[in-house]
Amino acid sequence: MQNGNQSLVCPGERLGHTDTFESGEGTYILGNYVHASVIGAREETAGKDGGKTLLSVKKEKEPSIVPDIKSIVTARVTRVNPRFVNVSILCVGDRVLREPFAGMIRQQDVRATEIDKVEIYKCFRPGDIVLAEVISLGDSRSYFLSTAKNELGVIFAKSVAGATMVPTSWESMMCPKTKTKEFRKVAKGASLSSSINVNCTTVTLLQTKTDLLNTTQCLRR
């Protein structure tokens, strides 16, 4: 993908020796070599008076993605209490967010019927991955989410034994190792299995991306 002195590079890619190049925006020096710290276009700027060429990587601009009312989001449960659940919104639709947004599922928004009988601890556990709908922009701290529709709720959960649980009904999942059942507000529908696979992959990619960013920042220090 050459374009004059430009080409697409990835984080960690070696760009040139420090005898010839200086480190510019989007790069760092490691072991006498200039490396890319972001994904983007490589740019070379001639040095003044015959000096070293400046190597830079211009990050490609991406449109900002933010949750909106009626958006379907994928979120990870971070905290559970009797009145609501705190979540970290990881995806809007099938788009992975660069930075997670804070969300909240209140007791009255867990399901559409028998709202007064909802027991939060029997619906969600920390670490669960859920599909939810944005119903309000909430306050300055969190988006308000709902799992009241049949197709919304927990799509991925691990048991106490550490195994990926299998849905057995709309309100329970089973550990394949111990055969123990645990209560959950399970997302119903024929697409449940595929949703689990897609969203687990998304979460894994998001974690990998975060790890890569942290590694790059350490190298730049």
DRENLODO-572032 format. One record per residue (C-alpha): residue in one letter; x, y, z. Coordinates in steps of 0.02 Angstrom, whole numbers, plus 50000, padded with zeros to 5 digits. Layout:
# DRENLODO-572032
AXYZ;...
***
This chain:
# DRENLODO-572032
M500005000050000;Q501375011949952;N500935029949914;G502515039849884;N503365039550053;Q501785033150140;S501245015450184;L500065007750311;V500965001650467;C500454992950628;P500974995450811;G502684988050848;E503214987650665;R505044992450637;L505155007750525;G507005012050513;H508675013950601;T509035028950711;D510625032150610;T509495037850469;F507835042550549;E507185052850694;S505655047750794;G504115058350762;E502265057850803;G501545040350822;T503245031950844;Y504495026850978;I506305021250984;L506805003851043;G508504995851016;N509145009050895;Y507615007250785;V506075018150760;H504455008250784;A502635012550752;S501555014950907;V499875016550816;I499015010050660;G499125022850521;A500065029750372;R501955030850377;E502595048150334;E504385053950303;T504895072150315;A506595077150250;G507765084150381;K508425101750372;D510175104750305;G510425086450266;G509905080550439;K509005064550481;T507305061050403;L505845062750524;L504775047050533;S502955049050587;V501385038450586;K499765047950558;K498335039350645;E496815036450535;K495315046150597;E493795035850648;P492045042450677;S491555043150860;I490345029550913;V489195033251059;P487645024151123;D485985032051077;I484205028551132;K483605011651063;S485385006251025;I485734987851064;V487344986751163;T488474973051228;A489044975851407;R489994967351546;V489244967051721;T490434975251844;R489414977052002;V487774970252070;N486694976752213;P484854974152260;R484224989352162;F485274989952004;V486734982851905;N488234992851848;V488934988051678;S490324993151562;I489674995651383;L490924987651263;C490014987951095;V488624997551009;G487824985850884;D489304976550808;R490524991050832;V491834989450968;L492065005251070;R493795012751093;E493355016751273;P491935008651371;F490445018751432;A489635016551602;G487875009551605;M486565004351730;I485154991551727;R483884996051861;Q482764983451947;Q481214989751855;D482084987751686;V482634969651701;R481034961851633;A479314967151575;T478234956951696;E478174954851886;I479384969251906;D479104969952093;K479714951952110;V481364954552020;E482874948952122;I484424956552044;Y485584943152113;K484564929952021;C484724939151856;F486534944751840;R488254941351914;P489874951251896;G490784946151737;D489204941651640;I489064948051462;V487344955051421;L486384961951274;A485354977151323;E484414991651246;V484795009851286;I483175017351353;S483855033851420;L485435044051414;G485305043551604;D486335055451706;S488105061851690;R488785045251754;S487825031251667;Y486695026551523;F485075018051577;L484865001051496;S483474988151486;T483424969251464;A481514968551471;K481334961151296;N481454942251272;E482974943451158;L483944953751285;G484864947951440;V486374937151481;I487214929551328;F488814923451410;A489214918451588;K490464907751681;S490054896351826;V490914895851995;A491944881451923;G492544892851782;A491604884351640;T490574893151508;M488764890051556;V487394883651442;P485634891251441;T484294879351504;S482824891451511;W482484910051509;E482934911051694;S484354898651718;M486014892351649;M486954876351688;C488794872751716;P489314858451597;K490634852651721;T489654851451883;K487884851251808;T487444864751935;K486124877351882;E486254895851918;F484914909151900;R485094921951760;K483984933151654;V484434923951494;A484254931551321;K483034920551226;G482964916551041;A483724905250908;S485204917050886;L485794914951066;S487244903251025;S487884914050882;S487714929550990;I488794921551123;N490144917250997;V490134934450916;N490164944151078;C491484933251161;T492604936351011;T492244954951025;V492704955351209;T494304945451175;L494814957351036;L494454972251148;Q495554964951286;T496944961151161;K496854978951097;T496984985751275;D498474974551314;L499354980151155;L499074998451198;N499764995951374;T501304986951305;T501625000751180;Q501495014151314;C502745004751422;L503975003451277;R503845022051243;R504365025751422;
***
